[in-house]
Amino acid sequence: MTDTRAIWPSPVHWFSLSVGGLDSSLVAATLLKHLKEAQVQYPLQTFAIGMEDSPDLLAARKVANHIGSEHHEVLLLLKAKKRREKAFPMECYVDDINFSVLEGMYLVSKYVRKNTDSVVIFSGEGSDELTQGYIYFHKVSTPNEMYDPRCFFTPAALQPLPNHYMHQICVFTYTLLFSPLSLELRVPFLDHRFSAYYLSLPPEMRIPKNGVEKHLLREAFEDSHLLPKEILWRPKEAFSDGITSIKNSWFKILQEFVDHQVDDAMMADAAQKFPFNTPKTKEGYYYRQIFERHYPGRAGWLSHYWMPKWINATDPSARTLTHYKSASKA
């Protein structure tokens, strides 16, 4: 991932965000390796967010101990109350999944800005799209179906989307979130050289294998010793599960909350009230209301609504899929 070296030398401090999953852990480990090679004197700071017994916090501790980073944890306290109106700084109502992810990233970033002098964020964003990490990819019928030739960097799993999807969702939206905090985002997996190389590989090499998504990426680092084996081969987990208690998922907490905010009558009239990109879920309806309060009539800023292909889905959350690895916890 050449982008992790793209800013040498620099007077600012770097940090890696949400360590614990495969992508962010690989970014952190690779970045720390380059810092050592460049003989940078200050430690790499890594940050993770979650409830006290959340899987992501436990995994992040293993990664931090393994790579030797200066690790910070931000404890997440979830209550059934009005959500932060993230649609305002993001200028986008995105989808149910991204709001959950951005909520965690926002809280971590506020902590970073308040408690450290780190400025540049290294994140694992874009890897799931590029290296086929989403759970839906297990349902693809042939390797050649993985990518729609009409879409640049956009897997067909996300439905046919215009070329700016990756920029709008994985880069621009996050930039809007971090910029007010004077933080800069770096996404090594979307480095154009890495992306071009990965997409040049035969489709059959990039598909999930042995029931494991992103198999090629994991296998490539098998003998590198950059990460503990249990992290390198950790299954894909919904963000709302990874950062919350194993006893009560964020997904369940949010559903209980929005059920009291959006009733069935409101959903029945959703197409009439929001004819463009009509919300498919109560959570999506709730976020759309927030967006419309701040940006009335600007729904066209988001050209398409995120929904997986190859399955009959009305909710983009992997938590709703029968083949999701943590479905038994629901």
C-alpha positions in Angstrom: 0.0 0.0 0.0 2.2 2.8 -1.3 -0.1 5.5 -0.1 1.1 5.0 3.5 4.4 6.5 2.4 3.0 9.2 0.2 3.5 12.0 2.7 7.1 11.5 3.9 8.6 13.6 5.2 5.9 15.6 7.1 5.9 17.7 10.2 2.4 16.5 11.3 1.6 13.5 13.3 -0.3 10.5 11.9 -2.8 8.1 13.5 -4.7 5.1 12.5 -8.4 4.9 13.1 -10.7 2.1 14.3 -8.0 -0.6 14.6 -9.5 -4.1 15.1 -10.9 -5.2 11.7 -8.7 -6.6 8.9 -8.4 -3.5 6.8 -7.7 -0.9 9.5 -5.3 -3.3 11.2 -3.3 -3.9 8.0 -3.1 -0.1 7.4 -1.9 0.5 11.0 0.7 -2.3 10.9 2.0 -1.2 7.4 2.1 2.4 8.5 4.1 1.6 11.6 6.5 -0.5 9.6 7.2 2.5 7.3 7.5 4.8 10.3 10.2 2.6 11.7 12.0 2.4 8.4 11.9 6.2 8.1 13.3 6.4 11.7 10.4 8.6 12.8 10.9 9.3 16.5 7.3 9.6 17.8 5.0 6.6 18.2 2.1 5.8 15.9 -1.2 6.3 17.7 -4.0 3.9 17.1 -7.6 4.5 18.2 -10.6 2.2 18.6 -14.1 2.8 19.8 -16.6 0.4 21.3 -18.6 -0.7 24.4 -16.5 -2.2 27.2 -16.8 -5.8 26.1 -17.1 -5.2 22.3 -15.3 -7.5 19.9 -13.6 -4.6 18.1 -12.0 -3.3 21.3 -10.7 -6.7 22.2 -9.3 -7.2 18.7 -7.8 -3.7 18.6 -5.9 -4.4 21.8 -4.4 -7.5 20.3 -3.3 -5.5 17.2 -1.9 -2.7 19.3 0.1 -5.1 21.5 1.4 -6.9 18.4 2.5 -3.9 16.4 3.6 -1.8 19.4 1.5 1.3 18.8 0.4 3.9 21.4 -3.2 2.7 21.8 -6.3 4.7 22.8 -9.8 3.4 23.5 -12.9 5.5 23.3 -15.8 3.9 25.3 -19.1 4.1 23.6 -22.2 4.7 25.7 -25.5 4.0 23.8 -28.8 5.1 24.9 -32.2 5.3 23.2 -32.2 9.0 22.6 -32.1 11.4 19.7 -29.2 10.6 17.4 -26.7 13.2 16.5 -27.7 15.0 13.3 -24.8 13.7 11.2 -26.6 14.5 7.9 -25.8 18.2 8.5 -22.0 18.1 8.3 -22.0 15.2 5.7 -24.4 17.0 3.3 -25.7 13.5 2.5 -28.3 11.1 3.9 -26.3 8.1 2.7 -27.7 4.9 4.1 -28.3 3.0 7.4 -24.9 1.3 7.4 -22.7 4.4 6.7 -24.5 6.4 9.5 -23.6 3.7 12.0 -20.0 3.7 10.8 -19.7 7.5 10.7 -21.2 7.9 14.2 -18.3 5.8 15.6 -15.7 7.6 13.4 -17.0 11.0 14.5 -16.8 10.2 18.2 -13.3 8.9 17.8 -12.2 11.9 15.8 -13.6 14.3 18.4 -11.5 12.5 21.0 -8.4 12.7 18.8 -8.8 16.4 18.2 -9.4 17.1 21.9 -6.7 14.9 23.4 -3.9 14.6 20.9 -1.8 16.5 18.4 -2.4 14.0 15.6 -3.7 15.4 12.4 -3.6 12.8 9.5 -6.0 9.9 9.7 -5.2 6.6 8.1 -8.2 4.5 7.5 -9.1 1.2 5.9 -12.0 2.7 3.9 -12.5 1.4 0.4 -11.1 -2.0 1.0 -14.5 -3.8 1.2 -15.5 -2.3 -2.2 -12.2 -2.9 -3.9 -11.2 -6.3 -2.5 -14.8 -7.7 -2.2 -15.2 -7.8 1.5 -19.0 -7.4 1.8 -21.0 -10.4 2.9 -23.1 -10.1 -0.3 -20.2 -11.2 -2.4 -20.7 -14.8 -1.2 -23.9 -14.8 -3.3 -22.3 -13.9 -6.6 -22.9 -16.6 -9.2 -19.7 -16.2 -11.4 -16.4 -14.3 -10.8 -17.0 -12.0 -13.8 -20.2 -10.7 -12.1 -18.2 -9.1 -9.3 -17.6 -5.8 -11.1 -19.9 -3.8 -13.4 -17.7 -2.6 -16.3 -19.8 0.6 -16.4 -18.6 1.6 -12.9 -15.2 2.6 -11.9 -14.2 0.9 -8.6 -17.8 0.1 -8.1 -18.8 -3.6 -7.5 -22.1 -4.7 -9.0 -23.1 -5.7 -5.5 -23.9 -2.1 -4.9 -26.2 -1.9 -8.0 -25.1 0.1 -11.1 -23.8 3.4 -9.8 -22.1 6.4 -11.5 -18.3 6.7 -11.5 -18.2 9.0 -8.5 -19.6 6.5 -6.0 -16.3 5.8 -4.3 -15.4 9.4 -4.2 -18.8 10.5 -2.9 -19.2 7.8 -0.2 -15.8 6.5 0.8 -13.9 9.8 0.5 -15.9 13.0 0.2 -18.5 12.1 2.9 -15.7 11.2 5.4 -13.8 14.4 4.5 -16.8 16.5 5.3 -17.0 14.7 8.6 -13.4 15.2 9.6 -12.6 18.6 8.0 -14.5 20.7 10.7 -12.2 19.0 13.2 -9.1 20.0 11.2 -8.2 16.4 10.5 -7.0 15.0 7.2 -8.1 11.6 5.8 -5.8 9.1 4.0 -7.3 5.9 2.4 -4.3 3.7 1.3 -6.6 1.0 -0.2 -7.8 3.5 -2.8 -4.3 4.5 -3.9 -4.6 4.5 -7.7 -1.6 2.2 -8.1 -2.9 -0.4 -5.7 -6.4 -0.2 -7.1 -5.2 -0.6 -10.7 -3.1 -3.6 -9.8 -5.7 -5.3 -7.8 -8.4 -4.9 -10.5 -6.0 -6.2 -13.1 -5.9 -9.6 -11.4 -8.1 -12.4 -12.8 -11.6 -12.3 -11.3 -11.4 -15.8 -10.0 -8.4 -14.8 -7.8 -10.5 -12.0 -6.1 -13.6 -13.9 -5.2 -14.3 -15.2 -1.7 -12.8 -18.7 -1.1 -13.5 -21.4 1.4 -16.3 -19.2 2.8 -13.9 -16.3 3.5 -14.2 -12.9 2.0 -11.1 -11.0 0.9 -9.3 -14.3 0.8 -6.6 -13.0 -1.6 -5.8 -10.0 0.6 -5.5 -12.1 3.7 -3.4 -14.7 2.0 -1.0 -12.1 0.7 -0.1 -11.1 4.3 -0.1 -14.7 5.6 3.7 -14.9 6.1 4.4 -11.2 6.8 3.9 -11.5 10.6 2.4 -8.0 10.5 -0.7 -9.1 12.3 -1.8 -11.9 14.6 -3.3 -14.8 12.7 -6.6 -14.5 14.4 -6.9 -10.8 13.2 -5.7 -11.6 9.7 -8.4 -14.2 9.3 -11.0 -12.5 11.4 -14.4 -12.8 9.6 -16.2 -9.8 8.4 -18.4 -8.4 11.1 -21.1 -5.7 10.9 -19.8 -2.5 12.4 -22.8 -2.2 14.7 -21.9 -5.6 16.1 -18.1 -5.1 16.3 -18.2 -1.9 18.4 -21.1 -2.9 20.8 -21.7 -5.3 23.6 -22.0 -9.0 22.6 -25.2 -8.8 24.8 -26.9 -6.0 22.9 -26.0 -5.0 19.4 -26.1 -1.4 18.2 -28.2 -2.6 15.4 -30.9 -3.8 17.8 -30.6 -0.6 19.9 -31.1 1.6 16.8 -34.1 -0.4 15.6 -35.8 -0.1 18.9 -35.2 3.6 18.9 -36.4 4.4 15.3 -39.5 2.3 15.9 -40.6 5.0 18.2 -39.6 7.8 15.8 -41.1 6.5 12.6 -44.4 4.7 12.6 -46.0 2.3 9.9 -48.2 5.1 8.6 -45.2 7.3 7.8 -43.5 4.4 6.0 -46.6 3.7 4.0 -46.5 7.3 2.7 -42.7 7.3 2.2 -42.8 7.1 -1.6 -45.2 10.1 -1.7 -43.1 12.2 0.7 -39.7 11.2 -0.7 -40.3 10.1 -4.4 -36.5 10.2 -5.1 -34.4 7.6 -3.3 -37.4 6.5 -1.2 -36.3 5.2 2.2 -36.8 1.4 2.5 -36.4 1.2 6.3 -37.5 3.2 9.3 -33.9 4.0 10.1 -33.4 5.3 6.5 -36.6 7.4 6.8 -35.3 8.9 10.1 -32.0 9.9 8.5 -33.8 11.3 5.5 -35.9 13.6 7.7 -32.8 15.0 9.3 -31.3 15.7 5.9 -34.4 17.4 4.6 -34.5 19.7 7.6 -31.0 21.0 6.8 -31.1 20.7 3.0 -34.7 20.8 1.7 -35.1 19.6 -1.8 -31.4 18.6 -2.2 -31.9 14.8 -2.2 -30.4 14.6 -5.7 -27.0 15.2 -4.2 -27.0 11.5 -3.6 -27.7 10.0 -7.0 -28.4 6.4 -5.9 -29.5 4.6 -2.8 -27.1 1.9 -1.5 -28.7 -1.6 -1.7 -27.0 -5.0 -2.3 -27.5 -7.0 -5.4 -27.8 -10.9 -5.8 -30.2 -11.0 -2.9 -33.8 -9.8 -2.3 -33.0 -7.1 0.3 -34.8 -4.0 1.5 -32.3 -3.3 4.3 -28.6 -2.8 3.4 -27.4 -4.0 6.8 -25.5 -7.3 6.7 -27.1 -8.0 10.0 -30.4 -8.9 8.2 -28.8 -11.6 6.1 -29.3 -15.3 6.9 -25.7 -16.1 6.0 -24.2 -13.4 8.2 -21.7 -15.1 10.6 -23.2 -13.5 13.7 -26.8 -14.1 12.8 -27.2 -16.5 15.7 -26.5 -13.6 18.1 -29.5 -11.6 16.9 
